[in-house]
Amino acid sequence: MNLFQQKVKALRKALAESHTKAVLLIQQKNVSWLTGGRSHVNPATERAVASILLTGEDVTLFVNNIEGKRLIEEEFGSHFDDVREFPWYEPLSLEGYTTDQELEGILQPLRTAVLPDEKEEVKTFGIETGAAIESAAFHLTRGMTEFEVAGLVAKACWERGIEPVVNLVAADRRVFTRRHPLPTDAVIDEYVMLVLCGRRNGRFMSVSRLVHFGSPGGELTRRHEAVATIDARMINATRPGADYAYLFNEMTQAYEDTGFPEEWTFHHQGGLSGFSSREQLLLPGLSAKYVKNDQIYAWNPSIAGVKSEDTILVEDEPKILTFTGDFPVETVQLDGAQQERPAILVRRRL
């Protein structure tokens, strides 16, 4: 049974359990999850360029004549029981069907579970995402603008077949004042933060890296050691069966223990990933949600001036997917465990 068939079977089972006869998939995240291919032309929209109707008996693709042949030959494959192609100038009405937007509670658990047959592909994607951002970190130079650095990240991504959906860069002062730093024409002097959410065939990986020209000062080092410790504790706590209330408490306690008790309030901490960069943020009051085996998480704790972020796969021991082995790391000692987190890459100040 191929991946498409496995997912169709799982979705049909979930629909039957909820007494739903059919679902019309119209969102990119769900169409890409089911097909394993890209379902967009314009990345700035959630709507897929084709729709899929799944019933208890058939799977039907509805697509216009611009996209039909391309999607089947290059993205989705010919898995469908029926393909209904229509002229682009005569949009098809599919009113009356229950859509995926109405069944998010059913689809999210399916969409965020990595199947055994997907694991190698997911691990490769993670390493290549880490390699893309680190390539930019190794090659950027003083005097570049943030725009130019974002261009390096984008180039490294596209060379690896990754879409740089979120591509943030902050230089110097902006690292301390902007948690979501869209790149600007600010020129790099000594310090840079790179943030990437990369997408391949609908699935996301997230990673951040820091670069400093010359030795970082004592205060920056102190802040980075703190955020690395927070990140390490969150990764170590992300194990099968852990509930979100426990994770939230562990996160806030880690900020307090490292001397920055209020910093978590200034930016979200990340959470469950999948076919959105964050499928579920870590929020207070989510005691009914649990970490499950074979889910993907991306934590991103931050303190003004520093951030730590990688993407992990939940197994008995959390596996860091975006670890390449090429970037410097620091080892965080925990109770009965240790966790390697990315260090600040120190480059020569020429």
WOMOMO-V457138 format. One line per field, one symbol per residue. ss: DSSP state (a for helix, b for strand, c for the rest). A space follows every 10 residues. Layout:
BEGIN
ss=???
END
This chain:
BEGIN
ss=ccaaaaaaaa aaaaaaaccc cbbbbbbaaa aaaaaccccc ccccccbbbb bbbbbcccbb bbbbcccaaa aaaaaacccc cbbbbbcccc ccccccccba aaaaaaaaaa accccaaaaa aaaaaaaaaa aaaaaaaaac ccccbaaaaa aaaaaaaaac ccbbbbbbbb bcaaaaaccc cbccccbccc bbbbbbbbbb ccbbbbbbbb bbbccccaaa aaaaaaaaaa aaaaaaaccc ccbaaaaaaa aaaaaaaccc ccaaaacccb bbbccccccb bccccccccb cccccbbbbc cbbccbbcbb bbbcccccbb ccccccccbb bbbbccbbbb bbccbbbccc
END
